[in-house]
Amino acid sequence: MFHKLARGLKQRPGAGIALLIALMAAIFLADTFTRLEIAVAVFYVAVILAAFSFLPRRGVIVVAVVCAALTLISLFLTPNGGALRELGLINALISIAAIGVTAYLALKRAAAEDAAFEARTQLARMARIHSLGELTASIAHEINQPLAAIATSGSACQRWLEHEPPNIERALRALQRMTDDVTRASEVVARIRRDARNAAPQRTRLALPDVIGDVLERAGGELDRHEVVLSTRIQEHMPEVLGDRVQLGQVIVNLVLNAIEAMQDTPAGARQLTLRLTAQEPGQVQFSLTDTGPGLSPQARERLFDTFWTTKPDGTGLGLTISRGIIESHGGRLWAEPAGRGGAVFCFTLPAAPEEEPSS
Ligand code: ADP
C-alpha cells in the first residue's frame, strides 16, 4: 500500500508537496499549541520519510532543514513556556536529532539504491559485451575449420600437380575436397545468419552413418598426419535422426579433432580412436568416440564444457560449448567420461526420428 502511495506521489509531485505542507503545518500547530514536555516535533520524521518516497535527494534535505527550523520556531512560540522551557529545549533537540538521523539514513539508502542500479546496469552491459564476444569467437571458430581444411587440400592439390608425372586423379580429389569445404563454410555462414534471425534450424531425416562418413573423409588427412588408427563400429539398421546435417557434422568434427589433439603426446603406435554408433532403447541413438590420450583431469571433468575453458595455447575453449548447445537443441545430451585404458570417451545421444508412415 505504501509503495502504491509512493508511486502515485511520484507521478503527481504537486499533490505530494501539498500533502507534505499540510502535514508540516499540522505538526507545527500541534507542536506550538501543546505543552512543551510533549515532543510532537518527532512526527516530522514521518514527513521526511514521505518526502523520501517521491522527492529527489536535494528535496529531502530541504524538507529536513525546514522541519528542524519549524521545531525551533514552535519552541519559541509555545505559550506559557516558563519553567518548562528547558525541558522543551531538550525535546526540541531530540526531535532535531531524530530528523537529522532520519534524513541521513534516507539519503544513505538513496545512495545505496543508486549504486545497486549502477551495478545492475554495468552487469547487463558486460553480459551483452560478453555474449557479443562469445558470438564473434564462435563464428571465427566455426569458419576456421573449413578454411584450414581448404588450405590443406590446396597444398595437397599443388603437390600432386607438381609430381612427376602429375597425379591428376588425386589432384582432382583434393580439388573436390576444397569445393566441399567451401560449401560447408557457406552453409555455416547461412546457419549463423539463420540463427541471427532466430529462425528454426533445418531439421531433415538424416542417416548418421552418412554424416559420420562425410566427416571421416574430411578428417582423413588429419588422422593420417598424426598417425592415428581409427576403428569404426557402426551398428547395422540404425534408425534415422531428425537434424541439421551441417550442425551435427560440426559436432563430430569437433570431437574428432579434439581427440587427435589430445593424443599428440601418446606414442605413435598407440594413438587409437574408436568410433561407435549404436541404437539404444527407447528410440535413441548413441554416438561415442574413445581416444587413448591423457584422459580427463579432475579440473577438466569439471570445466570441459565451460565457455572459453581451454588448455591449448591457441585454443578457443568454444568447441565443446558449441557442440553441447547443438546436441541439446536437437533434444539430445553430450557428455564425457574416462575411458577404460586411460583416455577419454565423448558421447552424445539423439532421439531417433519417428518411423516413416509407409506410403500407400
Ligand atoms: P579447444 O579445443 O579450443 O580447447 P574445446 O571446448 O573443444 O576447446 O575443448 C576444451 C578443452 O577440453 C581442451 O582445451 C582440452 O583441454 C579438453 N579436451 C577436449 N577434448 C579432449 C579429449 N578428447 N581428451 C582430453 N581433453 C580434452
Residues whose N, C-alpha, C, O or C-beta is under 5 A from the ligand:
A	BS01	ADP	N258 A259 A262 G293 G295 L304 W309 T310 T311 K312 G315 T316 G317 L318 G319 L320 T321 A344
